[in-house]
Amino acid sequence: MKWSKLIDFNEQYLQRGYLLKFKAHYPFEEEVIMMVCEGGCSQKGLITISGYKAGINMYVLFPEEANPDGGISTKWLITNWTKWVWPESDVNSVLVRSGLTYDEI
């Protein structure tokens, strides 16, 4: 599957395993890839999977309001991007895709 712009993504929810790619800076590299993961009580969050911060703890655990039906609401994430994920990045340039398949690894 190819990357799509988050603002144009046609799925209502991002499920566990979906990937987000966006421009960043210290403590990450110039670009970072994060994966939707599960935290406590089936809440969703993000964990970094690229660069030297890959796999180090959950980056953010979203509030329950972001997870109304078991996935992160795409609309909620777009609206709350700068508050909950990365204030310095433009949500219009965030890319998303479903999780990797075995053949892609």
Contacts in CASP RR format, 6 or more apart in sequence:
PFRMAT RR
TARGET T0000
AUTHOR 0000-0000-0000
METHOD contacts of the structure
MODEL  1
MKWSKLIDFNEQYLQRGYLLKFKAHYPFEEEVIMMVCEGGCSQKGLITIS
GYKAGINMYVLFPEEANPDGGISTKWLITNWTKWVWPESDVNSVLVRSGL
TYDEI
1 97 0 8 1.000
1 98 0 8 1.000
1 99 0 8 1.000
2 97 0 8 1.000
3 21 0 8 1.000
3 95 0 8 1.000
3 96 0 8 1.000
3 97 0 8 1.000
4 95 0 8 1.000
4 96 0 8 1.000
4 97 0 8 1.000
5 92 0 8 1.000
5 93 0 8 1.000
5 94 0 8 1.000
5 95 0 8 1.000
5 96 0 8 1.000
6 20 0 8 1.000
6 74 0 8 1.000
6 77 0 8 1.000
6 78 0 8 1.000
6 91 0 8 1.000
6 94 0 8 1.000
6 95 0 8 1.000
6 96 0 8 1.000
7 78 0 8 1.000
7 91 0 8 1.000
7 92 0 8 1.000
7 94 0 8 1.000
9 74 0 8 1.000
9 96 0 8 1.000
11 74 0 8 1.000
12 73 0 8 1.000
12 74 0 8 1.000
12 75 0 8 1.000
13 69 0 8 1.000
13 70 0 8 1.000
13 71 0 8 1.000
13 72 0 8 1.000
13 73 0 8 1.000
13 74 0 8 1.000
14 20 0 8 1.000
14 36 0 8 1.000
14 44 0 8 1.000
14 71 0 8 1.000
14 72 0 8 1.000
14 74 0 8 1.000
14 77 0 8 1.000
14 96 0 8 1.000
15 36 0 8 1.000
15 70 0 8 1.000
15 71 0 8 1.000
15 98 0 8 1.000
16 36 0 8 1.000
16 37 0 8 1.000
16 38 0 8 1.000
16 44 0 8 1.000
16 71 0 8 1.000
17 35 0 8 1.000
17 36 0 8 1.000
17 37 0 8 1.000
17 98 0 8 1.000
17 99 0 8 1.000
18 35 0 8 1.000
18 36 0 8 1.000
18 96 0 8 1.000
18 97 0 8 1.000
18 98 0 8 1.000
18 99 0 8 1.000
19 33 0 8 1.000
19 34 0 8 1.000
19 35 0 8 1.000
19 36 0 8 1.000
19 49 0 8 1.000
19 96 0 8 1.000
19 97 0 8 1.000
19 98 0 8 1.000
19 99 0 8 1.000
19 100 0 8 1.000
20 33 0 8 1.000
20 34 0 8 1.000
20 35 0 8 1.000
20 36 0 8 1.000
20 46 0 8 1.000
20 85 0 8 1.000
20 94 0 8 1.000
20 95 0 8 1.000
20 96 0 8 1.000
21 31 0 8 1.000
21 32 0 8 1.000
21 33 0 8 1.000
21 94 0 8 1.000
21 95 0 8 1.000
21 96 0 8 1.000
22 31 0 8 1.000
22 32 0 8 1.000
22 85 0 8 1.000
22 86 0 8 1.000
22 89 0 8 1.000
22 93 0 8 1.000
22 94 0 8 1.000
22 95 0 8 1.000
23 30 0 8 1.000
23 31 0 8 1.000
23 89 0 8 1.000
23 90 0 8 1.000
23 93 0 8 1.000
24 30 0 8 1.000
24 31 0 8 1.000
24 32 0 8 1.000
24 86 0 8 1.000
24 88 0 8 1.000
24 89 0 8 1.000
25 88 0 8 1.000
27 53 0 8 1.000
28 48 0 8 1.000
28 50 0 8 1.000
28 51 0 8 1.000
28 53 0 8 1.000
29 50 0 8 1.000
29 51 0 8 1.000
29 52 0 8 1.000
31 50 0 8 1.000
32 48 0 8 1.000
32 50 0 8 1.000
32 51 0 8 1.000
32 53 0 8 1.000
33 48 0 8 1.000
33 49 0 8 1.000
33 50 0 8 1.000
34 46 0 8 1.000
34 47 0 8 1.000
34 48 0 8 1.000
34 49 0 8 1.000
34 59 0 8 1.000
35 46 0 8 1.000
35 47 0 8 1.000
35 49 0 8 1.000
35 99 0 8 1.000
36 44 0 8 1.000
36 45 0 8 1.000
36 46 0 8 1.000
36 71 0 8 1.000
36 72 0 8 1.000
37 44 0 8 1.000
37 45 0 8 1.000
37 46 0 8 1.000
37 47 0 8 1.000
37 58 0 8 1.000
38 44 0 8 1.000
38 45 0 8 1.000
39 45 0 8 1.000
39 58 0 8 1.000
39 61 0 8 1.000
40 61 0 8 1.000
41 64 0 8 1.000
42 67 0 8 1.000
42 70 0 8 1.000
43 61 0 8 1.000
43 62 0 8 1.000
43 63 0 8 1.000
43 64 0 8 1.000
43 66 0 8 1.000
43 67 0 8 1.000
44 61 0 8 1.000
44 62 0 8 1.000
44 66 0 8 1.000
44 67 0 8 1.000
44 70 0 8 1.000
44 71 0 8 1.000
44 72 0 8 1.000
45 58 0 8 1.000
45 59 0 8 1.000
45 60 0 8 1.000
45 61 0 8 1.000
45 62 0 8 1.000
45 72 0 8 1.000
46 58 0 8 1.000
46 59 0 8 1.000
46 60 0 8 1.000
46 85 0 8 1.000
47 55 0 8 1.000
47 57 0 8 1.000
47 58 0 8 1.000
47 59 0 8 1.000
48 54 0 8 1.000
48 55 0 8 1.000
48 56 0 8 1.000
48 59 0 8 1.000
49 55 0 8 1.000
60 84 0 8 1.000
60 85 0 8 1.000
62 72 0 8 1.000
62 84 0 8 1.000
65 76 0 8 1.000
66 72 0 8 1.000
66 73 0 8 1.000
66 76 0 8 1.000
66 77 0 8 1.000
66 80 0 8 1.000
66 84 0 8 1.000
67 73 0 8 1.000
77 84 0 8 1.000
77 85 0 8 1.000
78 91 0 8 1.000
81 89 0 8 1.000
81 91 0 8 1.000
81 94 0 8 1.000
82 89 0 8 1.000
82 91 0 8 1.000
END
